Amino acid sequence: MKKLLVIATALVTLISCEKGDLFEKNKKDKPCAVVSPETIPSAVASSFQNKYAGAAVEKWFNKDNAGYVTLFTWNGKKTLSEFSNDGAFLKEETEADHQDGNDDNDSGCECEIDE
């Protein structure tokens, strides 16, 4: 009976670990969709231009229909800046943040800085 309990516990642990790993892998390996600048809501584009006057956007991403992220160079660093669908600024990350291992922990797709 004791052997059966040990085997059952080991199986449950193995199955739990596999499911956890698969979930984490799928969560972090889903890239955000690159979108055309023409599809960006005017409130988002205006908010970006007001915050980063003169910056040229390299790419726009749609972050799971919850907002938009832009990739651009600011002060000599590749930068990702996130805005809500209504244009509210949410956060900013630079290539230095990624090099230090400070990747964001939020769920959903990942918008990556091409290095």
C-alpha positions as CSV (number, residue, x, y, z in Angstrom):
1,M,0.0,0.0,0.0
2,K,2.9,2.4,0.8
3,K,4.5,1.7,-2.6
4,L,1.2,2.5,-4.3
5,L,0.9,5.8,-2.5
6,V,4.5,6.7,-3.4
7,I,4.0,5.9,-7.0
8,A,0.7,7.8,-7.2
9,T,2.4,10.9,-5.6
10,A,5.2,10.7,-8.0
11,L,2.8,10.5,-11.0
12,V,0.8,13.5,-9.8
13,T,4.0,15.5,-9.3
14,L,5.2,14.7,-12.8
15,I,1.9,15.5,-14.4
16,S,1.7,18.8,-12.5
17,C,5.2,19.8,-13.5
18,E,4.6,19.1,-17.1
19,K,1.4,21.1,-17.2
20,G,3.1,24.0,-15.5
21,D,6.0,24.0,-17.9
22,L,3.8,23.8,-20.9
23,F,1.6,26.7,-19.7
24,E,4.6,28.9,-19.0
25,K,6.2,28.1,-22.4
26,N,3.0,28.9,-24.3
27,K,2.5,32.1,-22.3
28,K,6.0,33.5,-23.0
29,D,6.5,32.2,-26.6
30,K,3.5,34.0,-28.1
31,P,4.7,37.0,-30.1
32,C,2.5,40.1,-30.4
33,A,1.1,40.8,-33.8
34,V,3.0,43.5,-35.8
35,V,0.4,46.0,-37.2
36,S,0.4,48.7,-39.8
37,P,0.8,52.3,-38.6
38,E,-2.5,53.1,-40.4
39,T,-4.4,50.8,-38.0
40,I,-3.3,52.6,-34.8
41,P,-6.0,54.6,-33.2
42,S,-5.4,58.3,-33.4
43,A,-5.5,58.7,-29.6
44,V,-2.6,56.2,-29.3
45,A,-0.6,57.8,-32.1
46,S,-1.1,61.3,-30.6
47,S,-0.2,60.1,-27.1
48,F,3.0,58.6,-28.5
49,Q,4.0,61.7,-30.4
50,N,3.3,63.9,-27.4
51,K,5.4,61.8,-25.1
52,Y,8.2,61.1,-27.6
53,A,8.2,64.2,-29.9
54,G,10.2,63.5,-33.0
55,A,10.8,59.8,-32.4
56,A,10.4,57.6,-35.5
57,V,8.5,54.4,-34.9
58,E,10.1,51.2,-36.3
59,K,7.2,48.8,-35.5
60,W,3.8,48.9,-33.9
61,F,2.4,45.8,-32.1
62,N,-1.1,44.9,-31.0
63,K,-0.9,43.5,-27.5
64,D,-3.7,41.0,-27.3
65,N,-6.2,43.7,-28.4
66,A,-5.7,45.3,-24.9
67,G,-3.4,48.1,-26.2
68,Y,-0.5,48.9,-28.5
69,V,3.3,48.8,-28.1
70,T,5.7,50.7,-30.3
71,L,9.4,49.9,-30.9
72,F,11.6,53.0,-31.6
73,T,15.0,54.4,-30.6
74,W,15.0,57.0,-27.8
75,N,18.1,58.5,-26.4
76,G,20.2,56.0,-28.3
77,K,18.4,52.9,-26.9
78,K,15.9,50.6,-28.5
79,T,12.7,51.3,-26.6
80,L,9.3,49.6,-26.2
81,S,6.5,51.9,-25.1
82,E,3.0,50.5,-24.2
83,F,-0.3,52.4,-24.5
84,S,-3.9,51.4,-23.7
85,N,-6.4,51.4,-26.6
86,D,-7.6,54.9,-25.5
87,G,-4.0,56.3,-25.7
88,A,-3.1,56.2,-22.0
89,F,0.6,55.6,-21.5
90,L,1.2,52.4,-19.5
91,K,4.9,51.6,-19.4
92,E,8.3,51.8,-21.1
93,E,11.1,49.3,-21.4
94,T,14.6,49.7,-23.0
95,E,17.0,47.2,-24.4
96,A,19.1,47.7,-21.2
97,D,16.1,46.4,-19.2
98,H,16.0,43.2,-21.3
99,Q,19.8,42.7,-21.0
100,D,19.6,42.9,-17.2
101,G,16.9,40.2,-17.2
102,N,14.1,42.6,-16.2
103,D,11.6,41.3,-18.7
104,D,8.0,42.1,-17.9
105,N,6.0,39.4,-16.1
106,D,2.6,40.3,-17.4
107,S,0.6,37.7,-19.2
108,G,-0.2,37.6,-22.9
109,C,1.9,38.1,-25.9
110,E,5.5,39.3,-25.9
111,C,6.7,42.4,-27.8
112,E,10.4,41.9,-28.4
113,I,13.3,44.3,-29.1
114,D,15.2,42.9,-32.0
115,E,18.9,42.9,-31.0
